[in-house]
């Protein structure tokens, strides 16, 4: 079973929410053999002022999650969790959920200090996973930025040296693509390449670049203004790339 777990932080009704999920399921859902959403809600013992878990509780929460993950089998799939407002919700999809409360009770017997509750409902479309947990828009871009920075760092990049960073932009309309070059110039980007539609890619492509630093604390300030401008112009932003600088 291939898995691809990652996390992001967003706002939920004006309060921070931290979501961790298995991204590998995105292209596969819904799984018709698992039509029921089941969950366990845990009341945090030591939440911070932002409603998210504090460092003091991390070890216990990790141990609890590892035990819950043992419920994962061909009839039950653990898909993600969300922290917000002093609680952590663990989400699974299940084939036959009637004994879900009993299964959770057996796990929670080893964590008697935690108050919890369980729930279940039919969700054949996997709407909770696809529409609530899965990152969209700028949340997705921030997560992809962090992953790209981590990949550079894993390959020996110091993430501190200015360098040319390339960005890929796509438009279905050639005139809109040409017009966006002016907007890109206003944002300080230059055009490296223009690619006309072809058999493998029916859209018009702009490859832009600008000298920036791909540090985790700075890259969002580089990409998000460009992402927003592209969206406003009716195009699609498809990420960035940098050579490794050691």
C-alpha positions as CSV (number, residue, x, y, z in Angstrom):
1,X,0.0,0.0,0.0
2,X,1.6,3.2,-1.2
3,X,1.1,6.2,1.2
4,X,2.1,9.8,1.0
5,X,1.4,11.6,4.3
6,X,1.9,15.3,4.7
7,X,0.4,18.3,6.6
8,X,-0.7,21.9,6.3
9,X,-2.1,24.6,8.5
10,X,-5.1,26.6,7.5
11,X,-7.9,28.7,9.1
12,X,-11.2,27.2,10.1
13,X,-13.8,29.8,11.1
14,X,-11.1,32.2,12.0
15,X,-9.0,29.8,14.1
16,X,-6.0,27.7,13.1
17,X,-6.5,24.1,12.0
18,X,-3.7,21.7,11.4
19,X,-4.5,18.9,8.9
20,X,-2.4,15.7,8.3
21,X,-3.6,13.3,5.5
22,X,-2.6,10.6,3.1
23,X,-2.3,12.5,-0.2
24,X,-1.9,9.3,-2.2
25,X,-5.6,8.7,-2.0
26,X,-6.5,11.8,-4.0
27,X,-6.6,10.2,-7.4
28,X,-8.2,7.0,-6.2
29,X,-11.2,8.3,-4.3
30,X,-13.9,7.4,-3.8
31,X,-13.2,3.8,-2.9
32,X,-16.7,2.1,-3.4
33,X,-15.8,-0.7,-1.0
34,X,-15.4,1.8,1.9
35,X,-18.6,3.9,1.8
36,X,-18.8,4.9,5.5
37,X,-16.9,7.7,7.2
38,X,-16.0,6.9,10.8
39,X,-14.1,9.1,13.3
40,X,-12.7,9.4,16.7
41,X,-12.7,12.9,18.4
42,X,-10.2,13.4,21.1
43,X,-10.2,16.2,23.6
44,X,-6.7,17.5,24.0
45,X,-5.3,17.7,27.5
46,X,-2.8,20.5,27.0
47,X,-3.8,22.6,24.0
48,X,-2.0,25.9,23.3
49,X,-3.7,29.2,23.2
50,X,-4.3,28.6,19.5
51,X,-6.2,25.4,20.2
52,X,-3.5,23.2,18.7
53,X,-1.6,20.5,20.6
54,X,1.3,21.7,22.8
55,X,4.8,20.1,22.7
56,X,4.1,18.4,26.1
57,X,1.4,16.3,24.5
58,X,3.1,15.3,21.3
59,X,4.6,12.0,22.6
60,X,1.3,10.7,23.9
61,X,-0.6,11.7,20.8
62,X,1.9,10.0,18.6
63,X,1.6,6.8,20.6
64,X,-2.2,7.0,20.4
65,X,-2.1,7.5,16.7
66,X,0.1,4.5,16.2
67,X,-2.4,2.4,18.1
68,X,-5.3,3.7,16.0
69,X,-3.4,3.0,12.8
70,X,-3.5,-0.7,13.7
71,X,-7.2,-0.5,12.9
72,X,-6.2,0.1,9.2
73,X,-6.8,-3.0,7.1
74,X,-8.6,-3.9,3.8
75,X,-12.0,-3.0,5.4
76,X,-10.8,0.2,7.2
77,X,-8.6,3.0,5.8
78,X,-7.1,5.7,7.9
79,X,-7.1,8.8,5.8
80,X,-6.1,11.7,8.0
81,X,-6.6,13.9,11.1
82,X,-7.3,17.5,12.0
83,X,-6.5,19.6,15.1
84,X,-8.6,22.6,15.9
85,X,-10.3,24.2,18.9
86,X,-8.7,22.0,21.5
87,X,-9.6,18.7,19.8
88,X,-8.1,16.2,17.4
89,X,-10.3,14.3,15.0
90,X,-9.1,11.0,13.4
91,X,-10.9,10.1,10.2
92,X,-11.2,6.6,8.6
93,X,-13.3,5.1,5.8
94,X,-14.9,1.8,6.6
95,X,-16.8,-1.1,5.0
96,X,-18.8,-2.2,8.0
97,X,-18.8,0.4,10.8
98,X,-21.3,-1.2,13.2
99,X,-18.5,-2.1,15.7
100,X,-16.5,1.1,15.3
101,X,-17.2,2.3,18.9
102,X,-16.0,-1.0,20.3
103,X,-12.9,-1.0,18.2
104,X,-12.1,2.5,19.4
105,X,-12.8,1.6,23.0
106,X,-10.2,-1.1,22.9
107,X,-7.6,1.3,21.7
108,X,-8.6,4.0,24.1
109,X,-8.4,1.6,27.0
110,X,-4.6,2.3,27.0
111,X,-5.2,6.0,27.1
112,X,-7.7,6.4,29.9
113,X,-6.8,10.0,30.5
114,X,-8.3,11.2,27.3
115,X,-11.9,12.1,26.8
116,X,-13.2,11.0,23.5
117,X,-16.3,10.3,21.3
118,X,-16.9,8.4,18.1
119,X,-19.1,8.9,15.1
120,X,-20.1,7.5,11.8
121,X,-22.1,8.4,8.7
122,X,-22.4,7.3,5.1
123,X,-20.1,9.1,2.7
124,X,-20.0,7.2,-0.6
125,X,-18.4,10.2,-2.4
126,X,-15.7,10.6,0.2
127,X,-16.7,14.2,0.5
128,X,-15.0,14.7,3.9
129,X,-11.6,13.6,2.5
130,X,-12.0,15.3,-0.9
131,X,-13.7,18.6,0.1
132,X,-12.6,19.1,3.7
133,X,-9.2,17.4,4.4
134,X,-7.6,17.6,1.0
135,X,-5.7,21.0,0.5
136,X,-7.0,23.4,-2.1
137,X,-5.8,26.7,-3.5
138,X,-3.2,28.5,-1.4
139,X,-3.1,25.8,1.2
140,X,-2.0,23.4,-1.5
141,X,0.6,25.8,-2.8
142,X,2.1,26.4,0.7
143,X,2.4,22.7,1.2
144,X,4.0,22.1,-2.2
145,X,6.4,25.0,-1.4
146,X,7.5,23.3,1.8
147,X,7.9,19.9,0.1
148,X,10.1,21.5,-2.7
149,X,12.3,23.3,-0.1
150,X,12.7,20.0,1.8
151,X,13.7,18.2,-1.4
152,X,16.3,20.9,-2.2
153,X,17.7,20.6,1.4
154,X,17.8,16.8,1.2
155,X,20.1,17.2,-1.8
156,X,22.5,19.5,0.0
157,X,21.1,22.9,-0.8
158,X,21.7,25.5,1.9
159,X,18.4,27.4,1.0
160,X,20.2,30.7,1.6
161,X,21.8,31.6,-1.7
162,X,19.9,33.7,-4.2
163,X,19.4,32.0,-7.6
164,X,17.1,31.9,-10.6
165,X,13.9,30.1,-9.7
166,X,11.7,29.0,-12.6
167,X,7.9,29.0,-12.6
168,X,5.4,27.4,-15.0
169,X,2.2,29.1,-16.0
170,X,-0.5,27.7,-18.3
171,X,-3.4,29.4,-20.2
172,X,-6.1,27.9,-22.4
173,X,-6.2,31.1,-24.4
174,X,-3.2,32.5,-26.3
175,X,-4.2,36.1,-26.0
176,X,-4.6,35.8,-22.2
177,X,-1.2,34.1,-22.1
178,X,0.4,36.9,-24.0
179,X,-1.3,39.6,-21.9
180,X,0.0,38.0,-18.7
181,X,3.6,38.7,-19.7
182,X,3.0,42.3,-18.9
183,X,1.6,41.4,-15.4
184,X,4.6,39.1,-14.8
185,X,7.0,41.9,-15.7
186,X,5.2,44.1,-13.1
187,X,5.9,41.4,-10.5
188,X,9.6,41.3,-11.5
189,X,9.5,38.1,-13.5
190,X,11.2,37.5,-16.8
191,X,10.1,35.1,-19.6
192,X,12.5,32.2,-20.2
193,X,10.4,30.4,-22.7
194,X,7.0,30.4,-24.5
195,X,5.6,27.0,-25.5
196,X,2.8,26.7,-27.9
197,X,0.1,24.0,-27.5
198,X,1.1,20.6,-28.8
199,X,-0.2,17.0,-28.7
200,X,0.9,16.3,-25.1
201,X,-0.1,19.8,-23.7
202,X,-3.1,21.6,-25.3
203,X,-2.5,24.8,-23.3
204,X,-0.2,27.8,-23.8
205,X,2.8,27.7,-21.4
206,X,5.0,30.5,-20.0
207,X,8.2,29.6,-18.2
208,X,9.1,32.6,-16.0
209,X,12.1,33.2,-13.7
210,X,13.2,35.6,-11.1
211,X,16.2,35.7,-8.7
212,X,15.0,34.7,-5.2
213,X,15.9,32.6,-2.2
214,X,13.9,29.3,-1.8
215,X,13.9,29.4,2.0
216,X,10.9,28.0,3.8
217,X,10.2,31.3,5.5
218,X,10.4,33.2,2.2
219,X,9.2,31.1,-0.6
220,X,5.5,31.7,0.0
221,X,6.1,35.5,-0.4
222,X,7.6,34.6,-3.8
223,X,5.0,32.2,-5.2
224,X,1.7,33.3,-3.7
225,X,1.5,36.8,-5.4
226,X,2.3,35.1,-8.7
227,X,-0.2,32.3,-8.0
228,X,-3.0,34.9,-7.3
229,X,-2.2,37.0,-10.4
230,X,-2.3,33.9,-12.6
231,X,-5.6,32.8,-11.1
232,X,-7.1,36.3,-11.6
233,X,-6.0,36.2,-15.3
234,X,-7.7,32.8,-15.8
235,X,-4.6,30.7,-15.9
236,X,-3.1,27.9,-13.9
237,X,0.1,28.1,-11.8
238,X,2.0,24.8,-11.9
239,X,4.8,25.3,-9.4
240,X,8.4,26.2,-9.4
241,X,11.9,24.6,-9.7
242,X,15.4,25.5,-8.7
243,X,18.8,24.0,-9.2
244,X,20.5,22.7,-6.1
245,X,23.0,25.3,-4.8
246,X,25.5,23.9,-2.2
